[in-house]
């Protein structure tokens, strides 16, 4: 899934987030989820259908260990990260998806406790690095906010609304060329293009 709006509309529901949290630990069938989460099986099935329709989960059939009919077990089907930055003069919402092909197990470790300890240490090291990256990211976001604060003061001196919008897009979106800025503004004004060309030449 690469549609941020659709994804947010699905995971805004707390019950669906709880279901996903359970599924990332291991595949579950609806009755398990119902018992674990304290929800009716009907409600669980309703949420699973929504998650499956949007491609967030998939299922496979397996035999019941109680000799009953075949049952479906559900598991997560997509890896993604959502980042939202919001400040006085900054807003950005970004969805990043990742491919994940889990390796097949090579056999159970003879010493589960020792292996668990090793994996815990690796996880701690990764979490530490992520925290360092998060702190650096926060510092850079603060720097961006400082830049956009200055942009806000500059725009206050510009009398024309379209010019202020063009200035905002020009500085906040250096990844866009002039035509891209105009598209972002949904503008067709030649004056806007002229502003941008002049700023690029300076």
C-alpha atoms as one frame of an Amber mdcrd trajectory, in Angstrom:
protein
   0.000   0.000   0.000   1.429   3.396  -1.004  -1.655   5.604  -0.438  -1.070
   7.520   2.784  -4.644   8.791   3.094  -6.129   5.316   2.649  -3.651   3.803
   5.090  -4.373   6.415   7.754  -8.101   5.837   7.353  -7.571   2.128   8.105
  -5.165   2.299  11.030  -6.860   5.226  12.768  -9.131   2.611  14.342  -7.636
   1.509  17.716  -9.093  -2.010  17.425  -7.349  -2.552  14.084  -4.062  -1.347
  15.538  -4.444  -3.828  18.418  -5.101  -6.606  15.915  -1.986  -5.670  13.938
   0.054  -5.538  17.144  -1.013  -9.111  17.926  -0.356 -10.339  14.383   3.215
  -9.038  14.241   4.103 -11.376  17.109   2.735 -14.453  15.328  -0.128 -15.418
  13.022  -3.507 -15.662  14.755  -6.889 -17.034  13.834  -9.998 -14.958  14.627
 -11.022 -16.886  17.754  -7.545 -16.353  19.240  -7.756 -12.626  18.544 -11.233
 -12.473  20.018 -10.054 -14.044  23.294  -6.784 -12.131  23.507  -8.250  -8.708
  22.729 -11.592  -9.099  24.486 -13.566  -8.453  21.307 -16.404 -10.400  19.765
 -15.403 -12.744  16.981 -17.815 -10.900  14.699 -16.028  -7.597  15.379 -12.625
  -9.221  14.832 -13.751 -10.639  11.483 -15.109  -7.243  10.439 -11.779  -5.565
  11.144  -9.777  -8.367   9.504 -11.826  -7.989   6.320 -10.996  -4.273   6.197
  -7.294  -4.929   6.837  -7.252  -7.654   4.191  -9.101  -5.486   1.651  -6.404
  -2.819   1.983  -3.588  -5.374   1.746  -2.344  -4.974   5.304  -2.920  -8.624
   6.230  -3.170 -11.961   4.465  -4.315 -15.368   5.617  -3.615 -19.041   5.053
  -5.714 -22.105   5.787  -4.662 -24.748   8.259  -6.223 -27.718   9.978  -7.691
 -27.213  13.430  -5.726 -28.850  16.232  -9.071 -29.838  17.764 -10.181 -31.839
  14.760 -12.647 -29.190  13.584 -12.979 -27.588  10.137 -10.124 -25.777   8.381
  -9.455 -22.335   9.790  -7.739 -19.164   8.585  -4.690 -17.707  10.298  -3.852
 -14.074   9.594  -0.460 -12.372   9.376   0.878  -8.892   8.386   1.396  -8.447
   4.653   3.170  -5.089   4.398   6.002  -3.216   6.135   5.757   0.554   6.331
   6.729   3.642   8.318   4.715   6.845   8.640   6.463  10.068   9.641   4.582
  13.330  10.240   6.416  16.580  10.952   4.291  19.524  12.096   5.550  22.877
  13.315   4.791  26.573  13.075   6.019  26.776   9.487   6.556  23.155   8.556
   4.304  20.243   7.647   5.238  16.976   6.008   3.585  13.569   6.030   5.567
  10.739   4.476   4.821   7.056   3.933   7.710   4.666   3.317   7.142   1.014
   2.486   9.769  -1.695   2.810  10.095  -5.103   1.228  10.505  -7.963   3.641
  11.117 -11.561   2.649  11.414 -13.513   5.890  13.993 -16.272   5.719  12.858
 -19.791   6.362  14.049 -21.132   9.707  17.184 -23.269   9.478  16.258 -25.352
  12.471  15.734 -24.708  16.139  18.723 -23.573  18.178  20.022 -26.138  20.629
  20.447 -23.462  23.294  17.344 -21.296  23.103  18.262 -19.228  26.167  21.714
 -18.338  24.795  20.297 -17.443  21.384  17.567 -15.341  22.982  20.244 -13.444
  24.901  22.227 -12.791  21.705  19.146 -11.542  19.889  18.234  -9.290  22.812
  21.706  -7.716  22.699  21.431  -7.144  18.952  18.010  -5.552  19.433  19.384
  -3.264  22.150  22.206  -2.143  19.826  19.745  -1.433  16.999  17.425   0.500
  19.311  20.397   2.559  20.502  21.362   3.458  16.927  17.753   4.334  16.086
  17.602   6.633  19.111  20.789   8.373  17.920  19.267   8.802  14.457  16.045
  10.104  16.000  17.940  12.721  18.024  19.848  13.809  14.908  16.590  13.921
  12.958  14.982  16.098  15.632  17.970  18.461  15.479  17.635  18.744  11.699
  13.881  19.319  11.953  14.543  22.142  14.423  16.984  23.625  11.897  14.363
  23.372   9.159  11.842  25.088  11.432  14.337  27.900  12.034  14.763  28.340
   8.273  11.006  28.363   7.724  10.579  30.898  10.542  12.841  33.207   8.553
  10.831  32.410   5.425   7.694  33.434   7.311   9.253  36.808   8.174  10.344
  37.280   4.557   6.869  36.440   3.268   5.292  38.994   5.614   6.929  41.703
   3.487   5.529  40.363   0.222   2.209  42.015  -0.662   0.931  39.400  -3.121
  -0.557  36.103  -1.838   0.575  34.125  -4.890   4.088  35.493  -4.452   4.095
  34.409  -0.785   2.898  30.933  -1.728   5.529  30.691  -4.459   8.231  31.778
  -1.990   7.100  29.152   0.516   7.125  26.334  -2.048  10.380  27.552  -3.608
  12.304  27.325  -0.331  10.507  24.423   1.381  10.555  22.144  -1.677  14.067
  22.292  -3.201  13.331  18.911  -4.803  10.877  20.569  -7.223  11.685  22.386
 -10.440   9.713  25.557 -11.309   7.014  23.604 -13.137   6.668  21.278 -10.168
   6.251  24.218  -7.799   3.516  25.652  -9.990   1.771  22.272 -10.035   1.953
  22.039  -6.233   0.351  25.463  -6.025  -2.283  24.511  -8.616  -1.419  27.824
 -10.221  -1.473  28.838 -13.880  -0.284  32.389 -13.307   2.683  33.355 -15.486
   3.676  35.843 -12.807   4.338  32.927 -10.428   6.721  31.367 -12.936   8.419
  34.713 -13.331   8.940  35.038  -9.567  10.532  31.582  -9.413  12.790  32.201
 -12.432  14.027  35.428 -10.851  14.784  33.700  -7.523  16.664  30.922  -9.324
  18.809  33.432 -11.173  19.840  35.263  -8.009
